[in-house]
Amino acid sequence: MAGEGEHWKVPSPTALPFNLDEWWKQQVRAAQNLDLNSFMKFISTKSFMPFVWYRIALGVVIIVLVSVGVLSPHAAESGG
């Protein structure tokens, strides 16, 4: 178990048998394409309205959470 001052060390990218940075970028692109392709297929065969209602509901939930103080409207601002 690591002590309080110790941190887990990431292996050097040169120690890996493949390019980790390129592999990660490929995985992200594949996930984005799958999500976008699924969404486009859904709205071309069905209706766009479920997405509209989902966005409206999400917006209402966020507004309620901000108004009751659960979320801060400035939480994403940098503290720098």
C-alpha positions in Angstrom: 0.0 0.0 0.0 1.4 3.4 -0.9 2.3 5.9 1.8 0.8 9.3 2.1 3.5 11.0 0.0 3.7 8.3 -2.6 1.9 8.4 -5.9 1.2 5.6 -8.4 3.6 5.9 -11.3 2.4 5.6 -14.9 4.7 3.4 -17.0 6.7 5.2 -19.7 5.0 5.1 -23.1 8.2 3.7 -24.5 7.9 0.7 -22.2 4.6 -0.4 -23.8 4.6 -2.6 -26.9 2.3 -0.2 -28.7 1.6 3.6 -28.9 -0.7 4.2 -26.0 -1.6 7.7 -27.1 -2.6 6.6 -30.6 -4.5 3.6 -29.3 -6.5 5.8 -26.9 -7.3 8.3 -29.7 -8.6 5.4 -31.9 -10.8 4.1 -29.0 -12.3 7.5 -28.5 -13.0 8.0 -32.2 -14.6 4.6 -32.4 -16.9 5.3 -29.5 -17.8 8.7 -30.9 -18.6 7.1 -34.3 -20.6 4.3 -32.8 -22.7 6.8 -30.7 -23.2 9.2 -33.6 -24.0 6.4 -36.1 -26.5 4.9 -33.6 -28.2 8.2 -33.0 -28.4 9.0 -36.7 -29.9 5.6 -37.5 -32.4 6.1 -34.7 -33.6 9.5 -35.8 -33.7 8.5 -39.5 -36.0 5.5 -38.7 -37.9 6.8 -35.8 -38.5 10.3 -34.5 -36.3 13.2 -33.2 -38.9 13.9 -30.5 -37.4 11.5 -27.8 -34.1 13.5 -28.0 -36.0 16.8 -27.7 -37.9 15.6 -24.6 -34.7 14.2 -23.1 -32.9 17.6 -23.6 -35.9 19.5 -22.1 -36.0 17.1 -19.1 -32.3 17.4 -18.6 -32.5 21.1 -18.7 -35.3 21.2 -16.1 -33.4 18.9 -13.8 -30.2 21.1 -14.0 -32.2 24.3 -13.4 -33.9 22.7 -10.3 -30.6 21.4 -9.0 -29.0 24.8 -9.4 -31.9 26.7 -7.8 -32.0 24.5 -4.7 -28.2 24.8 -4.3 -27.2 21.2 -5.1 -25.2 22.3 -8.1 -23.2 25.5 -8.4 -23.5 27.5 -11.6 -19.8 28.4 -11.3 -18.5 24.9 -10.6 -16.7 24.6 -14.0 -14.9 27.9 -13.7 -11.1 27.6 -13.1 -9.8 28.5 -9.7 -6.5 29.8 -11.2 
